[in-house]
Amino acid sequence: MIGLKNLSVSVSNKEIIKGVNYSFEKNKVYALMGPNGSGKSTLAYAIAGHPSYSYSKKSKIFFEKSEISKLLPDKRAKKGIFLSFQNPLSLNGVTVFQLLRLALSGIKEPLAVKKQIDVLADKLHIKKELISRSLNEGASGGEKKKLELLQAIVLDAKFIIFDEIDTGVDIDALKIIAEYMSKNRKNKTYLLITHYNRILKYVKPDKVLVMSSGKIVKVGDYKLAEEIEKNGYKSL
């Protein structure tokens, strides 16, 4: 699905990601953990194509065997890469339907988009008033995260990155999000960036990756996340 080869990324002339090599496979859930400042979010934004990031000459990012290192963010998004922000912004005067109708213009009929939104809102327990008002307006942390998941699904994203999906999310919303991801892995890859083990108790990741100082320093299964919660990163 996504392959990283010799990925080194600099932000404002400071190298943050240092020679990362890793392949994310289809139909799997990955958790990316690490202390503050380890490079987790930078890695996510690099995959999504942050325009102000610079890559080393040897850096390569592959999506389904095609190199995308030089593609702009919108081109990567059209290929199926979706990044959920830590704190999703509100869009005054724009509903989720209007946003997705525009994004899918010429790809899906507006009526089909509206129907899919309504069906998913019901499955994810999103209140109808949140669908009809401006995107994220008056929404709680958990509701914003569910709306992000809804957008990723309607857009038919293939590689879905959730940056701190459990931040500001209550236990009920967390269970709903985790349950949906667990049941809908086919032809998708999820990358969950988190500081905590909370969501990983409800969706068991196939792999847990630990970053430190811009490198992936350890890979394991969900038990690695439990070890980190118990003993911290210094024990690794």
Summary of the structure (lengths in Angstrom):
residues: 236
radius of gyration: 17.6
end to end distance: 28.2
largest distance: 53.3
contacts: 727
relative contact order: 0.18
helix: 36%
strand: 27%
